[in-house]
Amino acid sequence: MTGVRLVGAHRVWADFAGIPAGVESAFVVTDENGLVGRGYYTSVRELGEVVDLAALTPC
């Protein structure tokens, strides 16, 4: 998981994932180089519905 500014390629992927245009940053979640769920999440609460936050480890 990492936080990213939604510009350039990240904005394109965020649009594809359904993130509203007014959102400027999001969390991106990957596992073994693939997106987890829809990949982009706008809040920790939203992220926690898909990812076990206690299981995350630093890269």
PDBQT receptor file of N, H, CA, C and O in Angstrom, charges set to zero:
ATOM      1  N   MET A   1       0.845  -1.160   0.000  1.00  0.00    +0.000 N 
ATOM      2  CA  MET A   1       0.000   0.000   0.000  1.00  0.00    +0.000 C 
ATOM      3  C   MET A   1       0.894   1.226   0.000  1.00  0.00    +0.000 C 
ATOM      4  O   MET A   1       1.901   1.284   0.706  1.00  0.00    +0.000 OA
ATOM      5  N   THR A   2       0.512   2.192  -0.795  1.00  0.00    +0.000 N 
ATOM      6  H   THR A   2      -0.306   2.146  -1.369  1.00  0.00    +0.000 HD
ATOM      7  CA  THR A   2       1.231   3.460  -0.818  1.00  0.00    +0.000 C 
ATOM      8  C   THR A   2       0.245   4.567  -1.164  1.00  0.00    +0.000 C 
ATOM      9  O   THR A   2      -0.758   4.324  -1.835  1.00  0.00    +0.000 OA
ATOM     10  N   GLY A   3       0.524   5.755  -0.716  1.00  0.00    +0.000 N 
ATOM     11  H   GLY A   3       1.339   5.952  -0.171  1.00  0.00    +0.000 HD
ATOM     12  CA  GLY A   3      -0.285   6.906  -1.076  1.00  0.00    +0.000 C 
ATOM     13  C   GLY A   3       0.284   7.549  -2.327  1.00  0.00    +0.000 C 
ATOM     14  O   GLY A   3       1.501   7.677  -2.461  1.00  0.00    +0.000 OA
ATOM     15  N   VAL A   4      -0.589   7.955  -3.248  1.00  0.00    +0.000 N 
ATOM     16  H   VAL A   4      -1.578   7.851  -3.139  1.00  0.00    +0.000 HD
ATOM     17  CA  VAL A   4      -0.129   8.580  -4.488  1.00  0.00    +0.000 C 
ATOM     18  C   VAL A   4      -0.988   9.800  -4.820  1.00  0.00    +0.000 C 
ATOM     19  O   VAL A   4      -2.170   9.858  -4.480  1.00  0.00    +0.000 OA
ATOM     20  N   ARG A   5      -0.373  10.767  -5.487  1.00  0.00    +0.000 N 
ATOM     21  H   ARG A   5       0.587  10.721  -5.764  1.00  0.00    +0.000 HD
ATOM     22  CA  ARG A   5      -1.125  11.884  -6.065  1.00  0.00    +0.000 C 
ATOM     23  C   ARG A   5      -1.754  11.372  -7.352  1.00  0.00    +0.000 C 
ATOM     24  O   ARG A   5      -1.112  10.656  -8.120  1.00  0.00    +0.000 OA
ATOM     25  N   LEU A   6      -2.984  11.732  -7.581  1.00  0.00    +0.000 N 
ATOM     26  H   LEU A   6      -3.505  12.314  -6.957  1.00  0.00    +0.000 HD
ATOM     27  CA  LEU A   6      -3.686  11.238  -8.766  1.00  0.00    +0.000 C 
ATOM     28  C   LEU A   6      -3.475  12.189  -9.933  1.00  0.00    +0.000 C 
ATOM     29  O   LEU A   6      -4.329  13.013 -10.263  1.00  0.00    +0.000 OA
ATOM     30  N   VAL A   7      -2.299  12.043 -10.546  1.00  0.00    +0.000 N 
ATOM     31  H   VAL A   7      -1.606  11.374 -10.278  1.00  0.00    +0.000 HD
ATOM     32  CA  VAL A   7      -1.931  12.803 -11.739  1.00  0.00    +0.000 C 
ATOM     33  C   VAL A   7      -1.345  11.820 -12.743  1.00  0.00    +0.000 C 
ATOM     34  O   VAL A   7      -0.891  10.739 -12.370  1.00  0.00    +0.000 OA
ATOM     35  N   GLY A   8      -1.356  12.192 -14.000  1.00  0.00    +0.000 N 
ATOM     36  H   GLY A   8      -1.725  13.071 -14.304  1.00  0.00    +0.000 HD
ATOM     37  CA  GLY A   8      -0.763  11.350 -15.037  1.00  0.00    +0.000 C 
ATOM     38  C   GLY A   8      -1.401   9.972 -15.089  1.00  0.00    +0.000 C 
ATOM     39  O   GLY A   8      -2.625   9.840 -15.066  1.00  0.00    +0.000 OA
ATOM     40  N   ALA A   9      -0.564   8.952 -15.160  1.00  0.00    +0.000 N 
ATOM     41  H   ALA A   9       0.430   9.059 -15.179  1.00  0.00    +0.000 HD
ATOM     42  CA  ALA A   9      -1.048   7.576 -15.275  1.00  0.00    +0.000 C 
ATOM     43  C   ALA A   9      -1.901   7.160 -14.076  1.00  0.00    +0.000 C 
ATOM     44  O   ALA A   9      -2.866   6.410 -14.227  1.00  0.00    +0.000 OA
ATOM     45  N   HIS A  10      -1.543   7.647 -12.888  1.00  0.00    +0.000 N 
ATOM     46  H   HIS A  10      -0.760   8.256 -12.766  1.00  0.00    +0.000 HD
ATOM     47  CA  HIS A  10      -2.360   7.309 -11.713  1.00  0.00    +0.000 C 
ATOM     48  C   HIS A  10      -3.777   7.860 -11.865  1.00  0.00    +0.000 C 
ATOM     49  O   HIS A  10      -4.737   7.206 -11.459  1.00  0.00    +0.000 OA
ATOM     50  N   ARG A  11      -3.919   9.051 -12.441  1.00  0.00    +0.000 N 
ATOM     51  H   ARG A  11      -3.139   9.582 -12.770  1.00  0.00    +0.000 HD
ATOM     52  CA  ARG A  11      -5.261   9.618 -12.641  1.00  0.00    +0.000 C 
ATOM     53  C   ARG A  11      -6.064   8.766 -13.620  1.00  0.00    +0.000 C 
ATOM     54  O   ARG A  11      -7.258   8.541 -13.422  1.00  0.00    +0.000 OA
ATOM     55  N   VAL A  12      -5.403   8.293 -14.676  1.00  0.00    +0.000 N 
ATOM     56  H   VAL A  12      -4.433   8.475 -14.837  1.00  0.00    +0.000 HD
ATOM     57  CA  VAL A  12      -6.080   7.447 -15.663  1.00  0.00    +0.000 C 
ATOM     58  C   VAL A  12      -6.593   6.175 -14.999  1.00  0.00    +0.000 C 
ATOM     59  O   VAL A  12      -7.755   5.809 -15.176  1.00  0.00    +0.000 OA
ATOM     60  N   TRP A  13      -5.730   5.493 -14.229  1.00  0.00    +0.000 N 
ATOM     61  H   TRP A  13      -4.786   5.790 -14.085  1.00  0.00    +0.000 HD
ATOM     62  CA  TRP A  13      -6.131   4.259 -13.559  1.00  0.00    +0.000 C 
ATOM     63  C   TRP A  13      -7.190   4.522 -12.498  1.00  0.00    +0.000 C 
ATOM     64  O   TRP A  13      -8.100   3.713 -12.314  1.00  0.00    +0.000 OA
ATOM     65  N   ALA A  14      -7.078   5.643 -11.802  1.00  0.00    +0.000 N 
ATOM     66  H   ALA A  14      -6.339   6.300 -11.951  1.00  0.00    +0.000 HD
ATOM     67  CA  ALA A  14      -8.079   5.986 -10.784  1.00  0.00    +0.000 C 
ATOM     68  C   ALA A  14      -9.433   6.234 -11.434  1.00  0.00    +0.000 C 
ATOM     69  O   ALA A  14     -10.460   5.816 -10.900  1.00  0.00    +0.000 OA
ATOM     70  N   ASP A  15      -9.448   6.905 -12.576  1.00  0.00    +0.000 N 
ATOM     71  H   ASP A  15      -8.613   7.244 -13.010  1.00  0.00    +0.000 HD
ATOM     72  CA  ASP A  15     -10.695   7.107 -13.311  1.00  0.00    +0.000 C 
ATOM     73  C   ASP A  15     -11.313   5.754 -13.667  1.00  0.00    +0.000 C 
ATOM     74  O   ASP A  15     -12.513   5.545 -13.493  1.00  0.00    +0.000 OA
ATOM     75  N   PHE A  16     -10.487   4.848 -14.161  1.00  0.00    +0.000 N 
ATOM     76  H   PHE A  16      -9.512   5.018 -14.302  1.00  0.00    +0.000 HD
ATOM     77  CA  PHE A  16     -10.945   3.508 -14.526  1.00  0.00    +0.000 C 
ATOM     78  C   PHE A  16     -11.517   2.774 -13.309  1.00  0.00    +0.000 C 
ATOM     79  O   PHE A  16     -12.465   1.999 -13.436  1.00  0.00    +0.000 OA
ATOM     80  N   ALA A  17     -10.929   3.025 -12.110  1.00  0.00    +0.000 N 
ATOM     81  H   ALA A  17     -10.159   3.655 -12.007  1.00  0.00    +0.000 HD
ATOM     82  CA  ALA A  17     -11.373   2.378 -10.878  1.00  0.00    +0.000 C 
ATOM     83  C   ALA A  17     -12.592   3.066 -10.265  1.00  0.00    +0.000 C 
ATOM     84  O   ALA A  17     -13.121   2.609  -9.252  1.00  0.00    +0.000 OA
ATOM     85  N   GLY A  18     -13.038   4.171 -10.881  1.00  0.00    +0.000 N 
ATOM     86  H   GLY A  18     -12.608   4.542 -11.704  1.00  0.00    +0.000 HD
ATOM     87  CA  GLY A  18     -14.229   4.845 -10.383  1.00  0.00    +0.000 C 
ATOM     88  C   GLY A  18     -13.980   5.917  -9.343  1.00  0.00    +0.000 C 
ATOM     89  O   GLY A  18     -14.917   6.348  -8.672  1.00  0.00    +0.000 OA
ATOM     90  N   ILE A  19     -12.735   6.360  -9.190  1.00  0.00    +0.000 N 
ATOM     91  H   ILE A  19     -11.973   6.009  -9.735  1.00  0.00    +0.000 HD
ATOM     92  CA  ILE A  19     -12.417   7.426  -8.236  1.00  0.00    +0.000 C 
ATOM     93  C   ILE A  19     -12.858   8.757  -8.852  1.00  0.00    +0.000 C 
ATOM     94  O   ILE A  19     -12.456   9.066  -9.974  1.00  0.00    +0.000 OA
ATOM     95  N   PRO A  20     -13.676   9.558  -8.148  1.00  0.00    +0.000 N 
ATOM     96  CA  PRO A  20     -14.163  10.825  -8.706  1.00  0.00    +0.000 C 
ATOM     97  C   PRO A  20     -13.028  11.774  -9.099  1.00  0.00    +0.000 C 
ATOM     98  O   PRO A  20     -11.960  11.770  -8.488  1.00  0.00    +0.000 OA
ATOM     99  N   ALA A  21     -13.277  12.579 -10.121  1.00  0.00    +0.000 N 
ATOM    100  H   ALA A  21     -14.145  12.582 -10.618  1.00  0.00    +0.000 HD
ATOM    101  CA  ALA A  21     -12.264  13.493 -10.659  1.00  0.00    +0.000 C 
ATOM    102  C   ALA A  21     -11.755  14.491  -9.625  1.00  0.00    +0.000 C 
ATOM    103  O   ALA A  21     -10.603  14.917  -9.713  1.00  0.00    +0.000 OA
ATOM    104  N   GLY A  22     -12.566  14.874  -8.661  1.00  0.00    +0.000 N 
ATOM    105  H   GLY A  22     -13.502  14.528  -8.590  1.00  0.00    +0.000 HD
ATOM    106  CA  GLY A  22     -12.152  15.852  -7.658  1.00  0.00    +0.000 C 
ATOM    107  C   GLY A  22     -11.202  15.317  -6.597  1.00  0.00    +0.000 C 
ATOM    108  O   GLY A  22     -10.627  16.098  -5.839  1.00  0.00    +0.000 OA
ATOM    109  N   VAL A  23     -11.027  14.016  -6.528  1.00  0.00    +0.000 N 
ATOM    110  H   VAL A  23     -11.494  13.381  -7.144  1.00  0.00    +0.000 HD
ATOM    111  CA  VAL A  23     -10.130  13.405  -5.544  1.00  0.00    +0.000 C 
ATOM    112  C   VAL A  23      -8.698  13.539  -6.049  1.00  0.00    +0.000 C 
ATOM    113  O   VAL A  23      -8.396  13.130  -7.171  1.00  0.00    +0.000 OA
ATOM    114  N   GLU A  24      -7.814  14.107  -5.231  1.00  0.00    +0.000 N 
ATOM    115  H   GLU A  24      -8.059  14.438  -4.321  1.00  0.00    +0.000 HD
ATOM    116  CA  GLU A  24      -6.445  14.391  -5.661  1.00  0.00    +0.000 C 
ATOM    117  C   GLU A  24      -5.418  13.355  -5.235  1.00  0.00    +0.000 C 
ATOM    118  O   GLU A  24      -4.312  13.336  -5.776  1.00  0.00    +0.000 OA
ATOM    119  N   SER A  25      -5.754  12.486  -4.274  1.00  0.00    +0.000 N 
ATOM    120  H   SER A  25      -6.652  12.501  -3.835  1.00  0.00    +0.000 HD
ATOM    121  CA  SER A  25      -4.801  11.457  -3.846  1.00  0.00    +0.000 C 
ATOM    122  C   SER A  25      -5.577  10.227  -3.383  1.00  0.00    +0.000 C 
ATOM    123  O   SER A  25      -6.762  10.304  -3.062  1.00  0.00    +0.000 OA
ATOM    124  N   ALA A  26      -4.888   9.108  -3.358  1.00  0.00    +0.000 N 
ATOM    125  H   ALA A  26      -3.925   9.046  -3.620  1.00  0.00    +0.000 HD
ATOM    126  CA  ALA A  26      -5.517   7.857  -2.955  1.00  0.00    +0.000 C 
ATOM    127  C   ALA A  26      -4.436   6.880  -2.492  1.00  0.00    +0.000 C 
ATOM    128  O   ALA A  26      -3.241   7.100  -2.686  1.00  0.00    +0.000 OA
ATOM    129  N   PHE A  27      -4.896   5.811  -1.881  1.00  0.00    +0.000 N 
ATOM    130  H   PHE A  27      -5.867   5.632  -1.723  1.00  0.00    +0.000 HD
ATOM    131  CA  PHE A  27      -4.007   4.709  -1.530  1.00  0.00    +0.000 C 
ATOM    132  C   PHE A  27      -4.059   3.704  -2.673  1.00  0.00    +0.000 C 
ATOM    133  O   PHE A  27      -5.133   3.401  -3.193  1.00  0.00    +0.000 OA
ATOM    134  N   VAL A  28      -2.902   3.191  -3.060  1.00  0.00    +0.000 N 
ATOM    135  H   VAL A  28      -2.030   3.437  -2.637  1.00  0.00    +0.000 HD
ATOM    136  CA  VAL A  28      -2.825   2.144  -4.073  1.00  0.00    +0.000 C 
ATOM    137  C   VAL A  28      -2.349   0.881  -3.368  1.00  0.00    +0.000 C 
ATOM    138  O   VAL A  28      -1.367   0.897  -2.625  1.00  0.00    +0.000 OA
ATOM    139  N   VAL A  29      -3.061  -0.208  -3.615  1.00  0.00    +0.000 N 
ATOM    140  H   VAL A  29      -3.858  -0.221  -4.218  1.00  0.00    +0.000 HD
ATOM    141  CA  VAL A  29      -2.734  -1.468  -2.956  1.00  0.00    +0.000 C 
ATOM    142  C   VAL A  29      -2.400  -2.509  -4.005  1.00  0.00    +0.000 C 
ATOM    143  O   VAL A  29      -3.179  -2.752  -4.927  1.00  0.00    +0.000 OA
ATOM    144  N   THR A  30      -1.228  -3.123  -3.859  1.00  0.00    +0.000 N 
ATOM    145  H   THR A  30      -0.595  -2.926  -3.111  1.00  0.00    +0.000 HD
ATOM    146  CA  THR A  30      -0.806  -4.189  -4.759  1.00  0.00    +0.000 C 
ATOM    147  C   THR A  30      -0.345  -5.402  -3.959  1.00  0.00    +0.000 C 
ATOM    148  O   THR A  30       0.025  -5.296  -2.790  1.00  0.00    +0.000 OA
ATOM    149  N   ASP A  31      -0.377  -6.526  -4.606  1.00  0.00    +0.000 N 
ATOM    150  H   ASP A  31      -0.678  -6.611  -5.555  1.00  0.00    +0.000 HD
ATOM    151  CA  ASP A  31       0.148  -7.755  -4.033  1.00  0.00    +0.000 C 
ATOM    152  C   ASP A  31       0.790  -8.525  -5.177  1.00  0.00    +0.000 C 
ATOM    153  O   ASP A  31       0.121  -8.859  -6.155  1.00  0.00    +0.000 OA
ATOM    154  N   GLU A  32       2.075  -8.805  -5.062  1.00  0.00    +0.000 N 
ATOM    155  H   GLU A  32       2.618  -8.534  -4.268  1.00  0.00    +0.000 HD
ATOM    156  CA  GLU A  32       2.828  -9.501  -6.105  1.00  0.00    +0.000 C 
ATOM    157  C   GLU A  32       2.630  -8.818  -7.466  1.00  0.00    +0.000 C 
ATOM    158  O   GLU A  32       2.352  -9.474  -8.471  1.00  0.00    +0.000 OA
ATOM    159  N   ASN A  33       2.780  -7.496  -7.473  1.00  0.00    +0.000 N 
ATOM    160  H   ASN A  33       3.007  -6.964  -6.658  1.00  0.00    +0.000 HD
ATOM    161  CA  ASN A  33       2.728  -6.649  -8.669  1.00  0.00    +0.000 C 
ATOM    162  C   ASN A  33       1.354  -6.532  -9.321  1.00  0.00    +0.000 C 
ATOM    163  O   ASN A  33       1.256  -6.031 -10.441  1.00  0.00    +0.000 OA
ATOM    164  N   GLY A  34       0.298  -6.976  -8.659  1.00  0.00    +0.000 N 
ATOM    165  H   GLY A  34       0.377  -7.383  -7.749  1.00  0.00    +0.000 HD
ATOM    166  CA  GLY A  34      -1.055  -6.823  -9.186  1.00  0.00    +0.000 C 
ATOM    167  C   GLY A  34      -1.904  -6.000  -8.235  1.00  0.00    +0.000 C 
ATOM    168  O   GLY A  34      -1.697  -6.032  -7.022  1.00  0.00    +0.000 OA
ATOM    169  N   LEU A  35      -2.857  -5.265  -8.782  1.00  0.00    +0.000 N 
ATOM    170  H   LEU A  35      -3.026  -5.238  -9.768  1.00  0.00    +0.000 HD
ATOM    171  CA  LEU A  35      -3.740  -4.470  -7.942  1.00  0.00    +0.000 C 
ATOM    172  C   LEU A  35      -4.613  -5.368  -7.077  1.00  0.00    +0.000 C 
ATOM    173  O   LEU A  35      -5.054  -6.428  -7.521  1.00  0.00    +0.000 OA
ATOM    174  N   VAL A  36      -4.861  -4.943  -5.843  1.00  0.00    +0.000 N 
ATOM    175  H   VAL A  36      -4.503  -4.081  -5.483  1.00  0.00    +0.000 HD
ATOM    176  CA  VAL A  36      -5.759  -5.649  -4.940  1.00  0.00    +0.000 C 
ATOM    177  C   VAL A  36      -7.126  -4.990  -5.054  1.00  0.00    +0.000 C 
ATOM    178  O   VAL A  36      -7.249  -3.775  -4.895  1.00  0.00    +0.000 OA
ATOM    179  N   GLY A  37      -8.141  -5.781  -5.326  1.00  0.00    +0.000 N 
ATOM    180  H   GLY A  37      -8.041  -6.768  -5.455  1.00  0.00    +0.000 HD
ATOM    181  CA  GLY A  37      -9.482  -5.222  -5.523  1.00  0.00    +0.000 C 
ATOM    182  C   GLY A  37      -9.471  -4.267  -6.698  1.00  0.00    +0.000 C 
ATOM    183  O   GLY A  37      -9.000  -4.618  -7.780  1.00  0.00    +0.000 OA
ATOM    184  N   ARG A  38      -9.985  -3.060  -6.497  1.00  0.00    +0.000 N 
ATOM    185  H   ARG A  38     -10.367  -2.775  -5.618  1.00  0.00    +0.000 HD
ATOM    186  CA  ARG A  38      -9.950  -2.081  -7.589  1.00  0.00    +0.000 C 
ATOM    187  C   ARG A  38      -8.648  -1.294  -7.590  1.00  0.00    +0.000 C 
ATOM    188  O   ARG A  38      -8.408  -0.490  -8.491  1.00  0.00    +0.000 OA
ATOM    189  N   GLY A  39      -7.795  -1.525  -6.571  1.00  0.00    +0.000 N 
ATOM    190  H   GLY A  39      -7.990  -2.178  -5.839  1.00  0.00    +0.000 HD
ATOM    191  CA  GLY A  39      -6.458  -0.938  -6.548  1.00  0.00    +0.000 C 
ATOM    192  C   GLY A  39      -6.345   0.415  -5.888  1.00  0.00    +0.000 C 
ATOM    193  O   GLY A  39      -5.393   0.652  -5.144  1.00  0.00    +0.000 OA
ATOM    194  N   TYR A  40      -7.287   1.314  -6.133  1.00  0.00    +0.000 N 
ATOM    195  H   TYR A  40      -8.060   1.122  -6.738  1.00  0.00    +0.000 HD
ATOM    196  CA  TYR A  40      -7.233   2.677  -5.614  1.00  0.00    +0.000 C 
ATOM    197  C   TYR A  40      -8.341   2.886  -4.583  1.00  0.00    +0.000 C 
ATOM    198  O   TYR A  40      -9.503   2.569  -4.838  1.00  0.00    +0.000 OA
ATOM    199  N   TYR A  41      -7.975   3.421  -3.423  1.00  0.00    +0.000 N 
ATOM    200  H   TYR A  41      -7.031   3.679  -3.216  1.00  0.00    +0.000 HD
ATOM    201  CA  TYR A  41      -8.927   3.636  -2.336  1.00  0.00    +0.000 C 
ATOM    202  C   TYR A  41      -8.730   5.039  -1.781  1.00  0.00    +0.000 C 
ATOM    203  O   TYR A  41      -7.597   5.478  -1.585  1.00  0.00    +0.000 OA
ATOM    204  N   THR A  42      -9.825   5.740  -1.527  1.00  0.00    +0.000 N 
ATOM    205  H   THR A  42     -10.745   5.383  -1.686  1.00  0.00    +0.000 HD
ATOM    206  CA  THR A  42      -9.736   7.139  -1.108  1.00  0.00    +0.000 C 
ATOM    207  C   THR A  42      -9.635   7.331   0.399  1.00  0.00    +0.000 C 
ATOM    208  O   THR A  42      -9.373   8.442   0.858  1.00  0.00    +0.000 OA
ATOM    209  N   SER A  43      -9.838   6.271   1.177  1.00  0.00    +0.000 N 
ATOM    210  H   SER A  43     -10.051   5.368   0.803  1.00  0.00    +0.000 HD
ATOM    211  CA  SER A  43      -9.735   6.400   2.634  1.00  0.00    +0.000 C 
ATOM    212  C   SER A  43      -9.260   5.089   3.247  1.00  0.00    +0.000 C 
ATOM    213  O   SER A  43      -9.355   4.030   2.626  1.00  0.00    +0.000 OA
ATOM    214  N   VAL A  44      -8.755   5.169   4.451  1.00  0.00    +0.000 N 
ATOM    215  H   VAL A  44      -8.677   6.029   4.956  1.00  0.00    +0.000 HD
ATOM    216  CA  VAL A  44      -8.328   3.968   5.166  1.00  0.00    +0.000 C 
ATOM    217  C   VAL A  44      -9.541   3.099   5.472  1.00  0.00    +0.000 C 
ATOM    218  O   VAL A  44      -9.456   1.872   5.425  1.00  0.00    +0.000 OA
ATOM    219  N   ARG A  45     -10.660   3.726   5.782  1.00  0.00    +0.000 N 
ATOM    220  H   ARG A  45     -10.729   4.723   5.820  1.00  0.00    +0.000 HD
ATOM    221  CA  ARG A  45     -11.879   2.967   6.061  1.00  0.00    +0.000 C 
ATOM    222  C   ARG A  45     -12.284   2.132   4.841  1.00  0.00    +0.000 C 
ATOM    223  O   ARG A  45     -12.581   0.944   4.967  1.00  0.00    +0.000 OA
ATOM    224  N   GLU A  46     -12.293   2.750   3.682  1.00  0.00    +0.000 N 
ATOM    225  H   GLU A  46     -12.052   3.715   3.579  1.00  0.00    +0.000 HD
ATOM    226  CA  GLU A  46     -12.638   2.057   2.441  1.00  0.00    +0.000 C 
ATOM    227  C   GLU A  46     -11.636   0.932   2.164  1.00  0.00    +0.000 C 
ATOM    228  O   GLU A  46     -12.018  -0.169   1.767  1.00  0.00    +0.000 OA
ATOM    229  N   LEU A  47     -10.383   1.218   2.374  1.00  0.00    +0.000 N 
ATOM    230  H   LEU A  47     -10.073   2.113   2.697  1.00  0.00    +0.000 HD
ATOM    231  CA  LEU A  47      -9.322   0.232   2.180  1.00  0.00    +0.000 C 
ATOM    232  C   LEU A  47      -9.493  -0.949   3.128  1.00  0.00    +0.000 C 
ATOM    233  O   LEU A  47      -9.326  -2.102   2.731  1.00  0.00    +0.000 OA
ATOM    234  N   GLY A  48      -9.829  -0.654   4.388  1.00  0.00    +0.000 N 
ATOM    235  H   GLY A  48      -9.965   0.283   4.710  1.00  0.00    +0.000 HD
ATOM    236  CA  GLY A  48      -9.991  -1.699   5.396  1.00  0.00    +0.000 C 
ATOM    237  C   GLY A  48     -11.121  -2.670   5.108  1.00  0.00    +0.000 C 
ATOM    238  O   GLY A  48     -11.151  -3.766   5.668  1.00  0.00    +0.000 OA
ATOM    239  N   GLU A  49     -12.054  -2.284   4.238  1.00  0.00    +0.000 N 
ATOM    240  H   GLU A  49     -12.029  -1.394   3.783  1.00  0.00    +0.000 HD
ATOM    241  CA  GLU A  49     -13.136  -3.184   3.861  1.00  0.00    +0.000 C 
ATOM    242  C   GLU A  49     -12.656  -4.272   2.904  1.00  0.00    +0.000 C 
ATOM    243  O   GLU A  49     -13.322  -5.294   2.737  1.00  0.00    +0.000 OA
ATOM    244  N   VAL A  50     -11.504  -4.051   2.279  1.00  0.00    +0.000 N 
ATOM    245  H   VAL A  50     -10.964  -3.220   2.415  1.00  0.00    +0.000 HD
ATOM    246  CA  VAL A  50     -10.988  -4.988   1.278  1.00  0.00    +0.000 C 
ATOM    247  C   VAL A  50      -9.705  -5.674   1.744  1.00  0.00    +0.000 C 
ATOM    248  O   VAL A  50      -9.456  -6.830   1.401  1.00  0.00    +0.000 OA
ATOM    249  N   VAL A  51      -8.900  -4.969   2.520  1.00  0.00    +0.000 N 
ATOM    250  H   VAL A  51      -9.102  -4.030   2.799  1.00  0.00    +0.000 HD
ATOM    251  CA  VAL A  51      -7.578  -5.443   2.922  1.00  0.00    +0.000 C 
ATOM    252  C   VAL A  51      -7.518  -5.576   4.441  1.00  0.00    +0.000 C 
ATOM    253  O   VAL A  51      -7.997  -4.700   5.161  1.00  0.00    +0.000 OA
ATOM    254  N   ASP A  52      -6.932  -6.667   4.928  1.00  0.00    +0.000 N 
ATOM    255  H   ASP A  52      -6.543  -7.378   4.342  1.00  0.00    +0.000 HD
ATOM    256  CA  ASP A  52      -6.696  -6.817   6.360  1.00  0.00    +0.000 C 
ATOM    257  C   ASP A  52      -5.519  -5.911   6.726  1.00  0.00    +0.000 C 
ATOM    258  O   ASP A  52      -4.362  -6.274   6.508  1.00  0.00    +0.000 OA
ATOM    259  N   LEU A  53      -5.810  -4.753   7.272  1.00  0.00    +0.000 N 
ATOM    260  H   LEU A  53      -6.749  -4.459   7.448  1.00  0.00    +0.000 HD
ATOM    261  CA  LEU A  53      -4.765  -3.762   7.552  1.00  0.00    +0.000 C 
ATOM    262  C   LEU A  53      -3.720  -4.276   8.535  1.00  0.00    +0.000 C 
ATOM    263  O   LEU A  53      -2.563  -3.862   8.475  1.00  0.00    +0.000 OA
ATOM    264  N   ALA A  54      -4.106  -5.159   9.427  1.00  0.00    +0.000 N 
ATOM    265  H   ALA A  54      -5.046  -5.496   9.475  1.00  0.00    +0.000 HD
ATOM    266  CA  ALA A  54      -3.169  -5.714  10.401  1.00  0.00    +0.000 C 
ATOM    267  C   ALA A  54      -2.143  -6.629   9.733  1.00  0.00    +0.000 C 
ATOM    268  O   ALA A  54      -1.075  -6.878  10.293  1.00  0.00    +0.000 OA
ATOM    269  N   ALA A  55      -2.462  -7.127   8.545  1.00  0.00    +0.000 N 
ATOM    270  H   ALA A  55      -3.329  -6.926   8.090  1.00  0.00    +0.000 HD
ATOM    271  CA  ALA A  55      -1.557  -8.049   7.848  1.00  0.00    +0.000 C 
ATOM    272  C   ALA A  55      -0.552  -7.331   6.956  1.00  0.00    +0.000 C 
ATOM    273  O   ALA A  55       0.341  -7.975   6.406  1.00  0.00    +0.000 OA
ATOM    274  N   LEU A  56      -0.674  -6.010   6.797  1.00  0.00    +0.000 N 
ATOM    275  H   LEU A  56      -1.399  -5.486   7.244  1.00  0.00    +0.000 HD
ATOM    276  CA  LEU A  56       0.254  -5.289   5.933  1.00  0.00    +0.000 C 
ATOM    277  C   LEU A  56       1.659  -5.288   6.536  1.00  0.00    +0.000 C 
ATOM    278  O   LEU A  56       1.833  -5.166   7.748  1.00  0.00    +0.000 OA
ATOM    279  N   THR A  57       2.648  -5.426   5.664  1.00  0.00    +0.000 N 
ATOM    280  H   THR A  57       2.506  -5.526   4.679  1.00  0.00    +0.000 HD
ATOM    281  CA  THR A  57       4.039  -5.377   6.094  1.00  0.00    +0.000 C 
ATOM    282  C   THR A  57       4.773  -4.344   5.236  1.00  0.00    +0.000 C 
ATOM    283  O   THR A  57       4.414  -4.135   4.077  1.00  0.00    +0.000 OA
ATOM    284  N   PRO A  58       5.801  -3.695   5.800  1.00  0.00    +0.000 N 
ATOM    285  CA  PRO A  58       6.555  -2.725   5.011  1.00  0.00    +0.000 C 
ATOM    286  C   PRO A  58       7.257  -3.395   3.832  1.00  0.00    +0.000 C 
ATOM    287  O   PRO A  58       7.642  -4.562   3.903  1.00  0.00    +0.000 OA
ATOM    288  N   CYS A  59       7.415  -2.647   2.765  1.00  0.00    +0.000 N 
ATOM    289  H   CYS A  59       7.103  -1.699   2.707  1.00  0.00    +0.000 HD
ATOM    290  CA  CYS A  59       8.128  -3.165   1.580  1.00  0.00    +0.000 C 
ATOM    291  C   CYS A  59       9.615  -3.033   1.781  1.00  0.00    +0.000 C 
ATOM    292  O   CYS A  59      10.393  -3.409   0.903  1.00  0.00    +0.000 OA
TER     293      CYS A  59
